[in-house]
Amino acid sequence: MGTSASKRLSQTGLKHCTLWKADRSPACRAVMMALDSMNLSITEVDINIDKGEHRTPEMLVLNPLQTLPVFKDRELVLCDSHAICTYLAGRYCDSGRLLPKDPGGRSIVDQHMHYNSGTLYPRFRAAAYPILYENCNFVMPQQIADIESAYCDLESMLLGRSWFGGSWATLSDIVFASTISTLNILVPVDKNKYPRLSSWLYRVSEELFFVTANRKGLSEFSRRIGELSQVQQS
Ligand SMILES: N[C@@H](CCC(=O)N[C@@H](CS)C(=O)NCC(=O)O)C(=O)O
C-alpha cells in the first residue's frame, strides 16, 4: 500500500480528500481522469488487489463491498466510481463543464453512467475476471459477443455527435473512456464495423486527462492480460 500526494503544482490540492485505488482498475481510472480533468489533486493510496489489500479490516470498514475505488471527503465515504465522479464534478467544478447543471444535460450524463454501470462494466468483468483470477487464458465467445453488442449500442449513441454527452468531453466520455479503452484490449474496436466509436476512442485518447490518468494503468492492465492469456497485445 503506498501513498502519494499532489501531482502537479498548478493543481488545486484538496488535502481533506483521499482516493484508495489501483491503476489497473478501469473504475479507479475513471475517477483519476475526472480529477485530472478538473485539475484537482488529492491524497492517493495505491492498493494491490492481487495481494488482497482491498479486503483488509481497515478497508472493510470503509467499503463493505470490498471493491475499489474508495473515496473519502471528510466524513463522506463513497465506494462507486460513478457516484465519486458526479460528487467531485458537482462539488468542485463550478462551470458545469463535466456535469451539466441543467436537468436535461445532467440526465444525459446520468443515462450514460447507468449504461456503464449496468451494461458495459459487467461485460468487462465477465470477460476479464476469468483471465485475471480463474486461470482462463482467452476471452470466452459469449463474452466477445456481449462486448461486440455493446460496441453496436455505443456506435448508435454516437450518431451525429463527436462526444457522448454534448459538444465536448463530459463525465460521460471520461467514464466510457476508462471502460472502453480497457475493453479494447480484450476485444479490439474494429474501425470498419464501428467507425464512430473508433474515431471517438482515438479522440478521447488524445485528451490530456486520458494521457495523464489512464495510459499508465491501461498499459499495466494490458501487460497483465498479455502475461495470463493468448489475447493479442497491440
Ligand atoms: N461499480 C463499481 C465497481 C467497482 C469494482 O468492481 N472494482 C473492481 C476493480 S475495477 C474491484 O475492486 N475488484 C476487486 C474485486 O472484485 O475483488 C464502481 O464503478 O466503482
The ligand as a MOL file (V3000), in Angstrom:
LIG
                    3D

  0  0  0     0  0            999 V3000
M  V30 BEGIN CTAB
M  V30 COUNTS 20 19 0 0 0
M  V30 BEGIN ATOM
M  V30 1 N -19.4990 -0.2890 -9.7150 0
M  V30 2 C -18.2230 -0.1990 -9.0660 0
M  V30 3 C -17.3560 -1.3610 -9.4880 0
M  V30 4 C -16.1140 -1.4460 -8.6480 0
M  V30 5 C -15.2970 -2.6890 -8.9510 0
M  V30 6 O -15.8260 -3.7660 -9.2550 0
M  V30 7 N -13.9760 -2.5090 -8.8600 0
M  V30 8 C -13.0570 -3.5780 -9.1470 0
M  V30 9 C -11.8160 -3.0280 -9.8050 0
M  V30 10 S -12.1970 -2.3440 -11.3980 0
M  V30 11 C -12.6180 -4.2500 -7.8700 0
M  V30 12 O -12.4860 -3.6260 -6.8500 0
M  V30 13 N -12.3520 -5.5460 -7.9460 0
M  V30 14 C -11.8340 -6.2920 -6.8530 0
M  V30 15 C -12.6670 -7.4690 -6.5260 0
M  V30 16 O -13.7800 -7.5890 -7.0700 0
M  V30 17 O -12.2070 -8.2690 -5.6890 0
M  V30 18 C -17.5670 1.1310 -9.4310 0
M  V30 19 O -17.8280 1.6430 -10.5280 0
M  V30 20 O -16.8230 1.6760 -8.6080 0
M  V30 END ATOM
M  V30 BEGIN BOND
M  V30 1 1 1 2
M  V30 2 1 2 3
M  V30 3 1 2 18
M  V30 4 1 3 4
M  V30 5 1 4 5
M  V30 6 2 5 6
M  V30 7 1 5 7
M  V30 8 1 7 8
M  V30 9 1 8 9
M  V30 10 1 8 11
M  V30 11 1 9 10
M  V30 12 2 11 12
M  V30 13 1 11 13
M  V30 14 1 13 14
M  V30 15 1 14 15
M  V30 16 2 15 16
M  V30 17 1 15 17
M  V30 18 2 18 19
M  V30 19 1 18 20
M  V30 END BOND
M  V30 END CTAB
M  END
